[in-house]
């Protein structure tokens, strides 16, 4: 699965994307796996209230099932103008 990071998440993790092998059933499970990778991931994903998620380019919540998802993106909330 491809995991994409945008804005300050990309800066904290140090990469715009990574390919991960995962057994995660939900986005929340995936986050737990990513946090276990190290300090950069843990810092970037420490405040999930400040992070939005998309699964295969559709907005999702942390309890969304991953199923056969090919892509999960993490990004800060966006504001309109």
N, C-alpha and C positions, 0 to 999 in steps of 0.2 A: 504494500500500500504506500502511496505517496502522502507525506505529511508536509503541508505548506505552512510557512510562517510569514506574517506580514507586519510591517511597521516596527514598533519597539520590540515585539516578540522576536522578529528576525534578528534584530540587533543584539538582544540578550542571549539568544541561542547561538548566534554566529553563523547562521546559514539560512537561506531562503526556503530550503526544502530538504527533505531526506526521505530515503526509501526505508521502510521498516517492515520486518516480519512480525506479525502480531497474532496473538490468540484472543485479543480483546473482543468481548461481545458488544460492548457499548462504548460511546465516546469517553465516558468516565473511566472505564477500564483502560482505554488507550492512554488517557492522561496519566494514570497511575504508572503505567509501563514507561512512559516518557520521562516522568519525574525521577524514576529509578535509574535513569541513564546517567544522571550526574547533576552537579550544582547549577549549570547553565539552564538546563531544562526545568529544574526545581524552582529557580528564581523566576523564570519567565512564566511559569504556570502556577505560581503560588497564590495568586488572587483570581480565581476563576470568575468572580463577579465582574472583572474588568476584561473578560475575554469572550468573544463570540466564536461560534463554530459553524462550519458548513461541511456537510457530508455530500460528496459528489455534487458540489456547487449548489446545494439547497440548505438554507439555514436550518440548524438543528439544535437541540438542547443536549445537555450532558448525558441524559439517559437514552438518547437515540441509539437504536441498534445499528451495528456496523454491517452485519450480514456480508454481502459481497462488495462492499464499498471499495472503490479504487483510490479515492482521494479524501483526505480530511484536511481542512484549512482552519487555522487559528488566526484571529485578527482582533484588534480592539474595536469597541463600538464605534460606529460612524455617526456623524451628525450631518444634518442637511444645511443648506445655506440659502 
